[in-house]
Amino acid sequence: MTFFYFANCIALAYVPYFLTYKISGLSEYRGFWKCIQAGVAYILTQLIKMLIIATFLPSIEYSTSNKTEFDIKQEIIKCSIDIADFLGMYMIMSKISIKGEYKFLCTSIGWAQAELIMTRALPFWLGAKGIEFDWKYIQMSLESNINLLQAISIAMLIWLAMRNKDRVAVLSVIGALIMLSCYKQLIVEIMQRYFLMDSWMILGSKALYTSLIALTSFQLYVGYYLSRQ
């Protein structure tokens, strides 16, 4: 029974990534190895972030689990450091060679997949195989799907910014959306403490927040293509 629960958690977390890869058509453009490159870029970016924290901000614990105190200054610094993720996505999109919009698809899927493996695989293996059922692993699986949607929307915004360098109004909207994505964790944390939300409400808030950013990003993407016709 425990293995069945573990398999369900793994399927719920990983299958959407596989389906996104297949449906997007990346397999037809040999996108697998480019996704691997994006995953390696994710790992390197996280190492750089840890070095920055250890060197310049040694008093900050870069963790979002088991927090008992809320220090807004520390949370702002943590979220600000996450800007390195966007720079990492920009760098990998500048390097990989693939047709048009497949650049941000490769980057986002590879990036989110690496994040999923690095942050979810071990907890699933150690926790989801336990004797007792716990909803938190189902929530972790669902949150990994939210992270995939966020990675796609952020990569899309960066890709659009690379192609709208002369359009100040569009760049302003893109910049605002990227900053909202960067400080999502802080905003949700404030909402959690203000509205006393439980774990399911927090998950729903993250899903709604990410979906709104993703929908706006998609509208910009559609507008970009319509402007080219």
FIKEGU-887805 format. One record per atom (N, C-alpha, C): residue in one letter; y, x, z. Coordinates in steps of 0.05 Angstrom, whole numbers, padded with zeros to 5 digits, always signed. Atoms other than C-alpha are relative to their C-alpha. Example, Ala and Ser with C-alpha at 12.3 -4.5 7.8 and 13.67 -1.06 7.14 Angstrom:
2
A-00024+00018+00000;A-00090+00246+00156;A+00024+00018+00000;S-00024-00016-00001;S-00021+00273+00143;S+00022-00015+00014;
***
This chain:
229
M-00024+00017+00000;M+00000+00000+00000;M+00025+00017+00000;T-00023-00017-00002;T+00048+00056+00017;T+00005+00014-00028;F-00004-00012+00026;F+00035+00089-00051;F+00011-00020-00020;F-00011+00021+00017;F+00049+00022-00085;F+00030-00003+00005;Y-00028+00001-00007;Y+00116+00019-00049;Y+00015+00024-00011;F-00012-00025+00011;F+00131+00091-00068;F+00003-00002-00030;A-00001+00003+00029;A+00114+00077-00141;A+00021-00020-00008;N-00020+00019+00007;N+00159+00016-00141;N+00028+00012+00002;C-00026-00013-00004;C+00218+00056-00114;C+00005+00020-00022;I-00004-00020+00021;I+00207+00111-00165;I+00005-00014-00027;A-00004+00015+00025;A+00201+00060-00222;A+00028-00013-00001;L-00026+00013-00002;L+00264+00023-00199;L+00022+00020-00004;A-00021-00021+00003;A+00303+00088-00197;A-00001+00013-00027;Y+00002-00017+00023;Y+00277+00125-00258;Y-00003-00015-00027;V+00005+00014+00025;V+00257+00072-00310;V+00027-00007-00014;P-00025+00005+00015;P+00330+00051-00325;P+00011+00025-00014;Y-00009-00024+00013;Y+00345+00124-00342;Y-00016+00004-00026;F+00017-00003+00024;F+00286+00127-00390;F+00008-00021-00021;L-00007+00021+00019;L+00305+00060-00422;L+00027+00006-00013;T-00026-00006+00011;T+00377+00082-00430;T-00002+00022-00021;Y+00004-00022+00019;Y+00354+00146-00464;Y-00012-00010-00026;K+00014+00010+00024;K+00308+00109-00512;K+00017-00020-00016;I-00016+00021+00014;I+00354+00050-00528;I+00024+00012-00013;S-00024-00012+00010;S+00414+00095-00539;S-00004+00014-00027;G+00006-00014+00024;G+00378+00130-00596;G+00002+00030+00002;L-00003-00030-00004;L+00386+00200-00567;L-00025+00014-00009;S+00025-00013+00008;S+00313+00214-00582;S+00000+00006-00030;E-00001-00004+00029;E+00328+00209-00656;E+00018+00024-00007;Y-00018-00023+00005;Y+00381+00264-00650;Y-00009+00025+00017;R+00010-00022-00016;R+00337+00311-00608;R+00018+00005+00024;G-00019-00002-00022;G+00380+00296-00548;G-00013+00009+00026;F+00013-00006-00025;F+00327+00314-00496;F+00010+00026+00012;W-00008-00027-00011;W+00345+00388-00490;W+00030+00001+00006;K-00029+00001-00006;K+00419+00371-00491;K+00004-00014+00027;C-00001+00013-00026;C+00407+00325-00432;C-00008+00020+00022;I+00009-00021-00019;I+00371+00383-00398;I+00024+00019+00005;Q-00024-00018-00004;Q+00433+00427-00410;Q+00020-00014+00018;A-00019+00015-00017;A+00476+00373-00378;A-00010+00000+00029;G+00012-00001-00027;G+00428+00372-00318;G+00004+00027+00013;V-00005-00027-00010;V+00434+00447-00311;V+00029+00004+00008;A-00029-00001-00006;A+00510+00440-00314;A+00006-00014+00026;Y-00004+00014-00026;Y+00506+00390-00257;Y-00007+00018+00023;I+00009-00017-00021;I+00467+00438-00214;I+00019+00023+00005;L-00019-00022-00002;L+00515+00495-00228;L+00026-00009+00012;T-00025+00012-00011;T+00574+00450-00213;T-00002-00005+00030;Q+00004+00004-00029;Q+00545+00431-00145;Q+00000+00026+00015;L-00001-00026-00014;L+00534+00504-00128;L+00028+00010+00002;I-00028-00009-00001;I+00606+00520-00146;I+00015-00016+00021;K-00014+00016-00021;K+00630+00462-00102;K-00008+00009+00028;M+00009-00010-00026;M+00588+00487-00044;M+00013+00027+00007;L-00013-00026-00004;L+00617+00557-00053;L+00029-00004+00007;I-00029+00006-00006;I+00688+00529-00053;I+00003-00010+00029;I-00001+00011-00027;I+00674+00490+00010;I-00006+00022+00021;A+00008-00021-00019;A+00640+00549+00045;A+00022+00021+00003;T-00020-00022+00000;T+00696+00597+00026;T+00027-00009+00010;F-00027+00009-00006;F+00759+00556+00033;F+00002-00022+00021;L+00000+00023-00018;L+00739+00496+00075;L-00025+00000+00017;P+00026-00003-00015;P+00683+00520+00122;P-00004-00021+00021;S+00004+00020-00022;S+00697+00466+00174;S-00009-00027-00010;I+00007+00026+00012;I+00680+00409+00125;I-00030-00001-00004;E+00028+00005+00005;E+00609+00382+00126;E-00002-00019-00024;Y+00001+00016+00024;Y+00596+00357+00055;Y-00024-00018+00000;S+00023+00019-00002;S+00551+00299+00073;S+00012-00027+00005;T-00009+00027-00005;T+00558+00224+00072;T-00020-00016+00017;S+00020+00014-00016;S+00498+00208+00116;S+00005+00004+00030;N-00001-00001-00029;N+00497+00192+00190;N+00028+00007+00010;K-00027-00006-00010;K+00573+00194+00198;K+00006-00019+00023;T-00008+00016-00023;T+00597+00170+00265;T+00030-00002+00003;E-00029+00000-00002;E+00670+00187+00259;E+00012+00001-00029;F-00012+00002+00027;F+00717+00174+00201;F+00027+00015+00001;D-00024-00017+00002;D+00768+00228+00186;D+00011-00003-00028;I-00010+00006+00027;I+00810+00204+00127;I+00009+00025-00015;K-00008-00025+00014;K+00839+00273+00113;K-00024+00015-00011;Q+00024-00014+00009;Q+00770+00303+00110;Q-00013-00014-00024;E+00012+00015+00022;E+00745+00247+00065;E+00016+00004-00026;I-00017-00004+00023;I+00804+00256+00018;I-00006+00027-00012;I+00006-00026+00010;I+00789+00330+00012;I-00027+00001-00013;K+00027+00002+00012;K+00715+00316-00001;K+00001-00013-00028;C-00002+00014+00025;C+00732+00267-00056;C+00016+00016-00021;S-00016-00016+00018;S+00784+00314-00085;S-00017+00023-00012;I+00017-00021+00010;I+00732+00369-00091;I-00019-00011-00022;D+00017+00011+00021;D+00690+00321-00133;D+00013+00000-00027;I-00013-00003+00027;I+00741+00330-00189;I-00014+00022-00016;A+00015-00020+00013;A+00699+00391-00204;A-00023-00012-00018;D+00021+00013+00016;D+00645+00343-00230;D+00011-00008-00027;F-00012+00008+00025;F+00693+00317-00283;F+00005+00025-00018;L-00004-00024+00015;L+00710+00388-00303;L-00026+00010-00012;G+00027-00008+00009;G+00636+00404-00308;G-00008-00017-00024;M+00006+00018+00022;M+00626+00343-00353;M+00016+00008-00025;Y-00017-00007+00022;Y+00684+00364-00396;Y-00010+00026-00013;M+00009-00026+00011;M+00657+00435-00404;M-00026-00004-00016;I+00025+00003+00014;I+00587+00412-00424;I+00004-00016-00025;M-00006+00016+00025;M+00615+00361-00474;M+00014+00018-00021;S-00014-00018+00019;S+00657+00417-00504;S-00020+00019-00013;K+00019-00020+00010;K+00595+00460-00514;K-00023-00011-00017;I+00023+00010+00015;I+00539+00415-00537;I+00008-00011-00027;S-00005+00009+00027;S+00535+00399-00611;S-00018-00023-00007;I+00015+00024+00007;I+00514+00329-00627;I+00020-00021-00011;K-00018+00019+00014;K+00543+00271-00667;K+00016-00017+00019;G-00019+00018-00012;G+00604+00235-00640;G-00005-00008+00028;E+00003+00011-00027;E+00593+00189-00581;E-00025+00008+00014;Y+00024-00009-00013;Y+00525+00218-00568;Y+00005+00023+00019;K-00007-00021-00018;K+00561+00275-00533;K+00002-00011+00029;F-00003+00010-00028;F+00580+00232-00473;F-00025-00014+00009;L+00025+00011-00008;L+00513+00197-00474;L-00019+00021+00011;C+00017-00023-00009;C+00475+00263-00469;C+00010+00011+00027;T-00011-00012-00025;T+00522+00289-00416;T-00005-00018+00024;S+00002+00018-00022;S+00521+00227-00373;S-00029-00005+00009;I+00029+00004-00007;I+00445+00215-00376;I-00011+00025+00013;G+00010-00025-00012;G+00429+00288-00363;G+00012+00005+00027;W-00015-00005-00025;W+00481+00293-00308;W-00011-00019+00022;A+00010+00019-00020;A+00458+00229-00272;A-00029+00005+00006;Q+00028-00005-00004;Q+00385+00247-00281;Q-00004+00024+00020;A+00001-00023-00018;A+00396+00315-00248;A+00008-00008+00029;E-00009+00009-00026;E+00434+00281-00191;E-00022-00016+00014;L+00022+00017-00011;L+00377+00231-00182;L-00022+00018+00011;I+00022-00017-00009;I+00325+00286-00178;I+00008+00016+00025;M-00009-00017-00021;M+00366+00330-00132;M+00005-00015+00026;T-00008+00015-00024;T+00387+00275-00083;T-00020-00022+00008;R+00017+00023-00006;R+00332+00222-00087;R-00030+00008+00001;A+00029-00006+00002;A+00265+00255-00103;A-00013+00006+00027;L+00012-00008-00026;L+00253+00287-00035;L+00000-00023+00020;P+00001+00023-00018;P+00275+00227+00006;P-00021-00021-00007;F+00020+00019+00009;F+00230+00182-00036;F-00028+00011+00008;W+00026-00012-00006;W+00171+00230-00027;W-00006+00000+00030;L+00005-00002-00029;L+00180+00238+00048;L+00002-00028+00014;G-00005+00025-00014;G+00205+00168+00066;G-00014-00024-00012;A+00012+00024+00012;A+00179+00117+00016;A-00030-00001+00003;K+00029+00000-00004;K+00108+00139+00028;K-00007-00005+00029;G+00005+00005-00028;G+00115+00123+00102;G-00016-00025+00005;I+00017+00023-00007;I+00074+00072+00138;I+00015-00026-00001;E-00016+00025-00002;E+00130+00021+00148;E+00018-00003-00024;F-00019+00006+00022;F+00169-00013+00093;F+00028+00001+00010;D-00028-00002-00008;D+00243+00002+00095;D+00017-00007-00025;W-00016+00009+00022;W+00295-00032+00051;W+00019+00022-00010;K-00020-00020+00008;K+00339+00031+00049;K-00009+00015-00025;Y+00009-00014+00024;Y+00294+00062-00004;Y+00003-00017-00025;I-00006+00018+00022;I+00301+00001-00048;I+00030+00002-00006;Q-00029-00003+00004;Q+00376+00008-00038;Q+00007+00026-00013;M-00004-00026+00012;M+00373+00081-00056;M-00007-00001-00030;S+00008+00003+00028;S+00337+00063-00121;S+00021-00015-00015;L-00021+00016+00013;L+00389+00010-00138;L+00026+00016-00003;E-00025-00016+00002;E+00446+00058-00122;E-00002+00021-00021;S+00004-00020+00022;S+00416+00109-00170;S+00008-00012-00027;N-00008+00014+00024;N+00426+00057-00225;N+00030-00003-00002;I-00029+00001-00001;I+00498+00048-00203;I+00012+00027-00007;N-00010-00027+00006;N+00507+00123-00207;N-00003+00006-00030;L+00003-00004+00029;L+00480+00123-00278;L+00023-00014-00015;L-00022+00015+00013;L+00531+00070-00298;L+00027+00015+00004;Q-00024-00014-00005;Q+00586+00110-00265;Q+00002+00026-00016;A+00000-00025+00016;A+00565+00175-00300;A+00006-00006-00029;I-00006+00007+00028;I+00566+00140-00367;I+00029-00007-00004;S-00028+00008+00003;S+00634+00110-00356;S+00019+00024+00003;I-00017-00024-00004;I+00664+00176-00331;I-00001+00018-00025;A+00003-00017+00024;A+00635+00215-00389;A+00013-00013-00024;M-00014+00014+00022;M+00661+00162-00437;M+00030+00003+00002;L-00029-00004-00004;L+00731+00168-00407;L+00008+00028-00008;I-00007-00028+00007;I+00730+00243-00413;I-00001+00004-00031;W+00002-00001+00029;W+00706+00237-00485;W+00023-00013-00014;L-00023+00013+00012;L+00761+00188-00501;L+00026+00016+00004;A-00024-00016-00005;A+00813+00233-00469;A+00001+00024-00019;M+00002-00022+00019;M+00789+00290-00514;M+00009-00008-00027;R-00007+00010+00027;R+00804+00246-00574;R+00026-00016-00001;N-00025+00014-00001;N+00869+00215-00551;N+00021+00017+00013;K-00017-00019-00013;K+00908+00277-00532;K+00030-00006-00005;D-00028+00005+00007;D+00972+00252-00566;D+00009-00028+00009;R-00007+00027-00007;R+00970+00181-00538;R+00004-00001+00031;V-00007-00002-00029;V+01006+00184-00470;V-00009-00025+00015;A+00007+00025-00014;A+00994+00111-00452;A-00030-00002+00005;V+00029+00000-00003;V+00919+00116-00464;V-00009+00021+00020;L+00008-00021-00019;L+00914+00181-00426;L+00007-00007+00028;S-00008+00009-00027;S+00951+00150-00367;S-00021-00019+00011;V+00021+00019-00009;V+00900+00093-00363;V-00026+00015+00006;I+00025-00016-00004;I+00842+00142-00371;I+00002+00016+00026;G-00004-00015-00025;G+00871+00186-00316;G-00003-00017+00025;A+00001+00018-00023;A+00879+00127-00269;A-00029-00008+00005;L+00028+00008-00004;L+00807+00105-00281;L-00017+00023+00011;I+00015-00023-00010;I+00780+00175-00270;I+00006+00005+00030;M-00007-00004-00028;M+00818+00181-00204;M-00012-00022+00017;L+00013+00021-00015;L+00792+00113-00182;L-00030+00005+00004;S+00028-00008-00002;S+00722+00138-00197;S-00004+00022+00020;C+00002-00023-00018;C+00735+00202-00159;C+00001-00008+00029;Y-00004+00008-00028;Y+00757+00166-00096;Y-00015-00026+00007;K+00016+00024-00006;K+00706+00110-00099;K-00012+00001+00028;Q+00014-00002-00026;Q+00668+00135-00038;Q+00020-00005+00023;L-00020+00003-00021;L+00732+00138+00003;L+00009-00030+00002;I-00009+00028+00000;I+00754+00068-00018;I-00021-00019+00012;V+00022+00016-00011;V+00686+00038-00003;V-00004+00005+00029;E+00002-00007-00029;E+00684+00074+00064;E+00021-00015+00016;I-00021+00015-00014;I+00751+00043+00083;I-00006-00029+00001;M+00008+00029+00001;M+00727-00026+00061;M-00022-00005+00020;Q+00022+00004-00018;Q+00664-00017+00101;Q+00009-00002+00029;R-00009+00000-00028;R+00701-00002+00165;R+00020-00023+00005;Y-00019+00021-00004;Y+00755-00054+00154;Y-00014-00027+00001;F+00014+00026+00002;F+00708-00112+00135;F-00026+00000+00015;L+00025-00002-00016;L+00649-00088+00178;L-00024-00008-00018;M+00021+00007+00019;M+00602-00091+00118;M-00027+00013+00008;D+00026-00012-00004;D+00527-00081+00124;D-00009+00015-00025;S+00009-00018+00022;S+00485-00037+00077;S-00001-00015-00027;W+00002+00015+00025;W+00474-00092+00025;W+00028-00006-00011;M-00027+00006+00009;M+00548-00110+00023;M+00013+00026-00011;I-00010-00026+00010;I+00565-00036+00014;I-00011+00005-00028;L+00012-00004+00026;L+00516-00031-00044;L+00013-00019-00021;G-00013+00019+00018;G+00546-00094-00075;G+00028+00008-00007;S-00027-00009+00005;S+00616-00066-00067;S+00000+00023-00020;K+00001-00023+00019;K+00596-00001-00102;K-00007-00010-00028;A+00008+00011+00026;A+00563-00041-00158;A+00024-00014-00014;L-00023+00014+00011;L+00625-00085-00168;L+00021+00020-00008;Y-00021-00020+00005;Y+00673-00026-00164;Y-00006+00015-00025;T+00009-00016+00023;T+00633+00015-00214;T+00000-00017-00025;S+00002+00018+00024;S+00623-00045-00261;S+00028-00005-00011;L-00027+00004+00009;L+00698-00058-00264;L+00011+00024-00015;I-00009-00024+00014;I+00713+00014-00282;I-00015+00003-00027;A+00016-00003+00025;A+00656+00014-00333;A+00009-00020-00021;L-00010+00019+00020;L+00681-00050-00366;L+00026+00008-00012;T-00026-00009+00010;T+00751-00023-00371;T-00003+00024-00019;S+00006-00023+00017;S+00724+00042-00400;S-00011-00009-00027;F+00012+00009+00025;F+00683+00004-00451;F+00022-00014-00018;Q-00022+00012+00015;Q+00745-00036-00472;Q+00017+00022-00014;L-00015-00022+00012;L+00782+00030-00484;L-00017+00012-00023;Y+00018-00011+00020;Y+00721+00055-00523;Y+00000-00018-00025;V-00001+00019+00022;V+00721-00008-00567;V+00027+00002-00014;G-00027-00002+00012;G+00796-00003-00577;G+00003+00026-00016;Y-00001-00026+00014;Y+00788+00070-00599;Y-00013-00003-00028;Y+00014+00003+00025;Y+00738+00051-00653;Y+00014-00020-00019;L-00014+00019+00017;L+00778-00009-00677;L+00025+00013-00012;S-00024-00013+00010;S+00840+00036-00684;S-00006+00019-00023;R+00007-00018+00021;R+00801+00081-00730;R-00007-00014-00026;Q+00008+00015+00024;Q+00783+00026-00779;Q+00025-00009-00016;
***
